[in-house]
Every structure is written in structure tokens, then in C-alpha cells.
Amino acid sequence: MFALAAEHEPLPHGGDLAAARRLFPGAPQPFIDLSTGINPFPYRLPRLPAEAFARLPDPAACDALRAIAARAYGAPSPAHVVVAPGTQILLPLVAGLVPPGRAAVIAPSYGEFARAAALAGHDVTRVSDLAGTEEARLVIVANPNNPDGRVSDAGDLRALAASLRSAGGLLVVDEAFMDVGPPGGTLAGAVDGGNIVVLRSFGKFFGLAGLRLGFALAAPSLAARLAALLGPWAASGAALAVGARALADPAWIEQTKKRLARSALRLDALLIEAGLEVVGGTPLFRLVRTPAAAALFRHLGGAGILVRPFADHADWLRFGLPANKQAWLRLQIALTSFTATHR
């Protein structure tokens, strides 16, 4: 990834604190994980009945969650919603909805897109924008994009879907960060076109990634195919109960959006003060560019702070939001000490 590639090989994704401890065995504890785009202020878990764990997940509870998710995300109806144990498991299934052919992945973006498309038999090409998707049977785009926060215009995406439809192609839009994206940016209301699948992550915005809950929004025929591939009891009883409660809590959702926006501005100020160039992001993460990225990654790791490096952009680092006063202070101290020795 950087000059010392092997040093970063255990970190293909964010959140691997065990790998971070192996890389930085002398770092102070606890490790502060800023390597993901997960909300550090999680939804408060409700008290769950024992049946949520002791019994197989109730199909009626799944149906209820589909209805709530349809309203929350703007899907046309519950029949357009598939409940899954996170969106990661959906990626190769969605890629397999069309016969193998050319798959265009808008990059740089989440690395699992290309891997999932290849698993489904597609010939994967990474392209920089929507204009590079010609002759593709499958197009995958994150909107907003990770890690740079780039937003694709909803109208442009609908036009791309229409073009793909004439050739039997499929557009997959991963809206994992649309909870903090621009109003009106989602394609959830356009899935009835028949060749659009929108993925929505629950765990990132609600700060409950370990719950493993996600959704695919698609035309009922495609939704039914995905649900059949997942099989019965795809999501746990606990995930169904928590998801239904959280998605139907508009007050918490609005308060959290404001809280994340404030925290992101605070992080921007801290990063800029340290001489780093903020080049993108969303309210859940910030992307910086610096020629000293490798050194800064090592310095922060040695201070017990994990951020996200990138194999194909050696001058990039992604910062998530600190969770509390202590984490903010440790990050500020680490950045200040790095700046003092690298100016």
C-alpha cells in the first residue's frame, strides 16, 4: 500500500483492531478506531424479550420491518424491500442477477464491489465516472461514494439505468451513506424501473454494525429472487426488533444527523490545523491527502489511533469521528506532535 506494503496488508478494510494491535504492539490502550465510517454515537438498544434470541426469527416481524424500511427509505412498497444480515452478503447475489458480462465499478470505492462482481462471473473494469460504463452489463456505484464522498446526480443515475435497461443490464447503487447524504439523492423511489437495486446499510448510520442488518430495494420480481437466495430467517430476531424500532424513530434520526454534521466540522478544523488537506468525505468520515500519509499512519498507530490507509492512493488517509472527549484529545495531541516533527 505505502512504501512498506506488507505493513498494511492486514488492513484491507477498516475496523480490524486485532491487526492494528499486531502492527503497533506498544501502542497505548484502548485503541481508538477511526478507520471506519460507522457512527460513534450508536442507537440505544431497546430491551429485547428472550424470545428474540430463543426462537427462530418471526416472519411477521420481518414483514413489519420491511414495511417500516419501505417508509424510511422511500421504497414504493414493502414488496420492494429485502431484509438481509448486512449488505455485504447481498453484493455477490445482486451481481448474479444478470448473466456474466462486463461489470463497471465506479472507482475508487469500496473494494468489495469488484470482488463480488468477479465472484458472480463478471469481467470487472474500474472506471472513474459514469461516462466509462458503456457496454457494461452491470454497473456498481456508491452514492455518496466511499472514501471521497462524491455524490452522483440522481437524474444521471436514472438515465444510466434507462440505457442499461435496453441492453438487459443492471444498475446497483450502494447508498450505505445516504442517511447523511443530500436530500432527494436516493434512487429508492426509482426501483420499479426493474433494473435498479439500491442497497441500504443499517449499521453505519445507527452505529450498530455488529447487529448485521441491511436492505436491498428493488422491483418486486428482483426482490423475490434475492429473498429466495437468502432463504428463510436471513436476519436475526434481535436485528428485526432493533431495526424496526430505530427506523421508526424520526426524532433520533434528525438529532443524529445534526450531531454528525457538527462533529464532522470539528474534525475538519482539527485536520486543517494539522496542515492536512481535506479532499472529501461525508458527515461520517473525512478523507485527507498528504505526501506524509504513510508516516502519519504509523505515527497515529503508535499513539493507539487507527485510521484507514489505501493501497492505490498512497497519499490518502480516511478519518472517522472520535466518540468522546478523551478520543478527541488523544487525536489532537497525536496530530500536534506529528506536525511539530514534520514541518
C-alpha positions as CSV (number, residue, x, y, z in Angstrom):
1,M,0.0,0.0,0.0
2,F,2.6,2.6,1.1
3,A,6.3,2.1,0.8
4,L,6.1,-0.6,3.5
5,A,3.3,-2.5,1.7
6,A,3.4,-5.6,4.0
7,E,2.9,-3.4,7.0
8,H,-0.6,-2.6,5.8
9,E,-1.7,-5.9,4.2
10,P,-3.6,-6.9,7.4
11,L,-5.8,-3.8,7.0
12,P,-7.8,-4.3,3.7
13,H,-10.8,-2.8,5.5
14,G,-11.4,-0.6,8.5
15,G,-12.2,-1.9,11.9
16,D,-9.6,-4.6,12.4
17,L,-8.3,-3.7,15.8
18,A,-6.6,-7.1,16.3
19,A,-4.4,-6.4,13.2
20,A,-3.8,-2.9,14.4
21,R,-2.5,-4.3,17.8
22,R,-0.2,-6.6,15.9
23,L,1.1,-3.7,13.8
24,F,1.6,-1.5,16.8
25,P,2.1,-3.7,19.9
26,G,3.5,-0.9,22.0
27,A,0.6,1.5,21.4
28,P,-1.4,2.8,24.4
29,Q,-4.7,1.2,25.1
30,P,-7.5,1.4,24.5
31,F,-7.1,1.7,20.7
32,I,-9.2,4.4,19.2
33,D,-10.7,3.1,16.0
34,L,-11.2,5.9,13.4
35,S,-10.7,3.6,10.5
36,T,-14.4,3.1,9.7
37,G,-17.4,5.2,8.7
38,I,-19.6,3.9,11.5
39,N,-21.5,6.4,13.7
40,P,-19.6,6.5,17.0
41,F,-22.9,7.5,18.8
42,P,-25.0,4.4,18.4
43,Y,-28.7,4.0,18.7
44,R,-29.6,2.9,22.2
45,L,-30.6,-0.7,22.2
46,P,-34.1,-1.4,23.5
47,R,-34.7,-4.2,26.0
48,L,-35.4,-7.2,24.0
49,P,-37.6,-10.2,25.0
50,A,-35.9,-13.5,25.5
51,E,-37.9,-14.8,22.5
52,A,-35.8,-12.7,20.2
53,F,-32.9,-15.0,20.9
54,A,-34.6,-18.2,21.9
55,R,-36.9,-18.6,18.8
56,L,-36.4,-18.6,15.1
57,P,-37.0,-15.1,13.7
58,D,-40.7,-14.4,13.2
59,P,-41.7,-14.0,9.6
60,A,-44.4,-11.5,10.7
61,A,-41.6,-9.4,12.4
62,C,-39.7,-9.5,9.1
63,D,-42.8,-8.3,7.2
64,A,-43.3,-5.5,9.7
65,L,-39.6,-4.4,9.3
66,R,-40.0,-4.4,5.5
67,A,-42.9,-2.1,5.8
68,I,-41.1,0.3,8.2
69,A,-37.9,0.2,6.0
70,A,-40.0,1.0,2.8
71,R,-41.3,4.1,4.5
72,A,-38.0,5.1,6.0
73,Y,-36.0,4.7,2.8
74,G,-38.7,5.8,0.3
75,A,-39.2,2.4,-1.5
76,P,-42.6,2.1,-3.3
77,S,-43.9,-0.7,-1.0
78,P,-42.8,-3.5,1.4
79,A,-42.7,-5.8,-1.6
80,H,-39.7,-3.8,-2.9
81,V,-37.7,-4.5,0.3
82,V,-35.4,-7.4,1.1
83,V,-34.1,-7.8,4.6
84,A,-30.6,-9.2,4.9
85,P,-27.8,-9.8,7.5
86,G,-25.9,-6.7,6.3
87,T,-25.4,-5.5,2.7
88,Q,-22.0,-7.3,2.3
89,I,-23.7,-10.6,1.8
90,L,-26.0,-9.1,-0.8
91,L,-23.2,-7.9,-3.1
92,P,-22.4,-11.2,-5.0
93,L,-26.1,-12.2,-5.0
94,V,-27.1,-8.9,-6.6
95,A,-24.2,-9.1,-9.1
96,G,-25.6,-12.5,-10.1
97,L,-29.0,-11.2,-11.1
98,V,-27.7,-10.6,-14.6
99,P,-25.7,-13.1,-16.8
100,P,-21.9,-12.7,-16.7
101,G,-20.5,-9.9,-18.8
102,R,-18.7,-6.6,-18.4
103,A,-19.1,-5.1,-15.0
104,A,-18.1,-1.4,-14.5
105,V,-17.3,-0.3,-10.9
106,I,-17.1,3.4,-10.3
107,A,-13.7,3.8,-8.5
108,P,-12.1,4.5,-6.2
109,S,-14.7,3.0,-4.0
110,Y,-15.4,0.1,-1.7
111,G,-13.1,-2.8,-2.7
112,E,-15.7,-5.5,-2.2
113,F,-17.7,-4.3,-5.2
114,A,-15.2,-5.6,-7.7
115,R,-14.6,-8.8,-5.8
116,A,-18.3,-9.6,-5.6
117,A,-18.8,-8.9,-9.3
118,A,-15.9,-11.2,-10.1
119,L,-17.4,-13.9,-7.9
120,A,-20.6,-13.7,-10.0
121,G,-18.5,-14.3,-13.1
122,H,-18.3,-10.8,-14.5
123,D,-15.3,-9.3,-16.2
124,V,-14.6,-6.3,-13.9
125,T,-13.4,-2.9,-15.1
126,R,-12.8,0.0,-12.7
127,V,-13.9,3.3,-14.3
128,S,-13.6,6.9,-12.9
129,D,-17.1,8.1,-13.7
130,L,-20.5,7.2,-15.2
131,A,-19.2,8.0,-18.7
132,G,-17.0,5.0,-18.6
133,T,-19.8,2.5,-18.2
134,E,-20.6,2.0,-21.9
135,E,-21.2,-1.6,-22.9
136,A,-21.3,-2.8,-19.3
137,R,-24.0,-5.3,-18.3
138,L,-23.6,-4.5,-14.6
139,V,-22.7,-1.1,-13.1
140,I,-22.0,-0.6,-9.4
141,V,-21.7,2.8,-7.9
142,A,-21.6,4.0,-4.3
143,N,-23.7,7.2,-3.7
144,P,-22.4,9.0,-1.7
145,N,-19.1,7.4,-2.5
146,N,-16.6,6.0,0.0
147,P,-14.0,7.2,0.6
148,D,-14.2,10.6,-1.1
149,G,-17.9,11.4,-0.5
150,R,-18.5,12.1,-4.2
151,V,-22.3,12.3,-5.0
152,S,-23.7,11.2,-8.3
153,D,-26.7,13.1,-9.6
154,A,-29.9,11.1,-9.2
155,G,-31.0,12.1,-12.6
156,D,-27.8,10.9,-14.2
157,L,-28.2,7.6,-12.5
158,R,-31.8,7.2,-13.7
159,A,-30.6,8.0,-17.2
160,L,-27.9,5.4,-16.9
161,A,-30.4,2.8,-15.7
162,A,-32.6,3.5,-18.7
163,S,-29.7,3.0,-21.0
164,L,-28.8,-0.3,-19.3
165,R,-32.4,-1.5,-19.4
166,S,-32.4,-1.5,-23.2
167,A,-29.5,-4.0,-23.1
168,G,-30.7,-6.1,-20.2
169,G,-28.2,-4.5,-17.8
170,L,-28.5,-3.8,-14.1
171,L,-27.5,-0.7,-12.0
172,V,-26.6,-1.3,-8.4
173,V,-26.4,1.8,-6.2
174,D,-24.9,1.3,-2.7
175,E,-26.4,4.0,-0.6
176,A,-24.6,3.0,2.6
177,F,-24.0,6.6,3.5
178,M,-27.2,8.1,2.0
179,D,-28.6,8.6,5.6
180,V,-26.3,11.6,5.7
181,G,-26.4,12.3,2.0
182,P,-28.2,15.1,0.1
183,P,-32.0,15.3,0.4
184,G,-33.6,13.8,-2.6
185,G,-30.4,11.9,-3.6
186,T,-31.7,8.4,-3.2
187,L,-32.9,6.2,-6.0
188,A,-35.2,4.2,-3.8
189,G,-38.3,5.5,-5.5
190,A,-37.0,4.6,-8.9
191,V,-36.5,0.8,-8.4
192,D,-39.8,0.0,-10.1
193,G,-38.0,0.5,-13.3
194,G,-36.9,-3.1,-13.0
195,N,-33.2,-2.9,-13.3
196,I,-32.1,-0.8,-10.3
197,V,-31.1,-2.3,-7.0
198,V,-30.4,0.1,-4.1
199,L,-28.5,-1.2,-1.1
200,R,-29.1,0.5,2.3
201,S,-26.9,-0.2,5.3
202,F,-28.4,-0.1,8.7
203,G,-25.3,-0.4,10.9
204,K,-23.3,2.6,9.7
205,F,-25.7,5.4,10.4
206,F,-27.3,3.8,13.5
207,G,-23.8,2.8,14.8
208,L,-24.7,-0.9,15.2
209,A,-22.6,-2.6,12.6
210,G,-22.3,-5.7,14.7
211,L,-26.0,-6.2,14.5
212,R,-25.6,-7.2,10.8
213,L,-28.7,-5.7,9.2
214,G,-29.1,-4.3,5.7
215,F,-31.6,-4.0,2.9
216,A,-31.9,-4.3,-0.8
217,L,-34.6,-2.2,-2.5
218,A,-35.7,-3.5,-5.9
219,A,-38.6,-4.2,-8.1
220,P,-40.7,-7.0,-6.6
221,S,-39.5,-9.6,-9.1
222,L,-35.9,-8.9,-8.3
223,A,-36.6,-8.6,-4.6
224,A,-38.3,-12.0,-4.6
225,R,-35.3,-13.6,-6.3
226,L,-32.9,-12.1,-3.7
227,A,-35.1,-13.2,-0.8
228,A,-35.1,-16.7,-2.2
229,L,-31.4,-16.8,-2.5
230,L,-31.0,-15.6,1.1
231,G,-33.5,-18.2,2.3
232,P,-35.6,-18.1,5.5
233,W,-34.5,-16.4,8.7
234,A,-31.9,-14.2,7.0
235,A,-31.8,-11.7,9.7
236,S,-31.8,-12.5,13.4
237,G,-34.8,-11.8,15.7
238,A,-32.7,-9.2,17.5
239,A,-31.9,-7.4,14.3
240,L,-35.5,-7.4,13.2
241,A,-36.6,-5.9,16.6
242,V,-33.9,-3.2,16.8
243,G,-34.2,-2.3,13.1
244,A,-37.9,-1.8,13.4
245,R,-37.5,0.4,16.5
246,A,-34.7,2.5,15.1
247,L,-36.1,3.2,11.6
248,A,-39.3,4.3,13.1
249,D,-37.6,6.9,15.4
250,P,-37.5,10.1,13.4
251,A,-36.5,12.3,16.3
252,W,-33.4,10.3,17.0
253,I,-32.6,10.3,13.2
254,E,-32.8,14.0,12.8
255,Q,-30.9,14.8,16.0
256,T,-28.2,12.4,15.0
257,K,-27.8,13.9,11.5
258,K,-27.2,17.3,13.2
259,R,-24.8,15.8,15.7
260,L,-22.8,14.1,13.0
261,A,-22.6,17.3,10.9
262,R,-21.2,19.2,13.9
263,S,-18.7,16.5,14.6
264,A,-17.5,16.4,11.0
265,L,-17.0,20.2,11.0
266,R,-15.0,19.8,14.3
267,L,-12.9,17.1,12.7
268,D,-12.3,19.3,9.6
269,A,-10.9,22.0,11.8
270,L,-8.6,19.7,13.6
271,L,-7.3,18.1,10.4
272,I,-6.8,21.5,8.7
273,E,-5.0,22.9,11.8
274,A,-2.6,19.9,11.5
275,G,-1.8,21.0,7.9
276,L,-3.8,18.2,6.2
277,E,-5.8,18.8,3.1
278,V,-9.4,17.6,3.4
279,V,-10.4,16.4,0.0
280,G,-13.7,14.8,0.6
281,G,-16.0,12.8,2.8
282,T,-19.4,12.6,4.4
283,P,-20.6,13.6,7.9
284,L,-19.4,10.1,9.0
285,F,-15.8,10.3,7.7
286,R,-13.3,12.6,6.2
287,L,-10.7,12.0,3.6
288,V,-7.3,13.8,3.7
289,R,-4.5,13.9,1.2
290,T,-0.9,14.4,2.3
291,P,2.5,13.2,1.0
292,A,3.3,12.2,4.6
293,A,0.3,9.7,4.7
294,A,2.5,6.7,5.4
295,A,4.4,8.4,8.2
296,L,1.2,9.8,9.7
297,F,-0.5,6.4,9.6
298,R,2.5,4.9,11.6
299,H,2.6,7.9,14.0
300,L,-1.1,7.6,14.8
301,G,-0.9,3.9,15.1
302,G,1.9,4.2,17.6
303,A,-0.3,6.6,19.5
304,G,-3.1,4.0,19.6
305,I,-5.2,5.6,16.9
306,L,-6.2,3.6,13.8
307,V,-7.1,5.4,10.6
308,R,-7.7,4.0,7.1
309,P,-4.9,3.9,4.5
310,F,-5.4,3.0,0.8
311,A,-3.5,0.6,-1.4
312,D,-4.0,2.6,-4.6
313,H,-3.7,6.1,-3.2
314,A,-0.6,6.2,-1.0
315,D,-1.2,9.9,-0.1
316,W,-4.8,9.3,1.3
317,L,-6.0,8.6,4.8
318,R,-9.6,8.4,6.0
319,F,-10.6,9.5,9.4
320,G,-13.8,8.5,11.2
321,L,-15.3,10.5,14.0
322,P,-14.0,10.3,17.6
323,A,-16.6,9.0,20.0
324,N,-15.8,11.0,23.2
325,K,-13.8,13.8,24.8
326,Q,-10.8,11.5,25.5
327,A,-10.7,10.3,21.9
328,W,-10.8,13.9,20.6
329,L,-8.0,14.9,22.9
330,R,-5.8,12.0,22.0
331,L,-6.2,12.7,18.3
332,Q,-5.4,16.3,18.8
333,I,-2.3,15.6,20.8
334,A,-1.1,13.0,18.2
335,L,-1.7,15.3,15.3
336,T,0.1,18.2,17.0
337,S,3.1,16.1,17.9
338,F,3.3,14.8,14.3
339,T,3.0,18.3,12.9
340,A,5.8,19.6,15.2
341,T,8.2,17.0,13.8
342,H,7.3,17.1,10.1
343,R,7.2,20.8,9.3
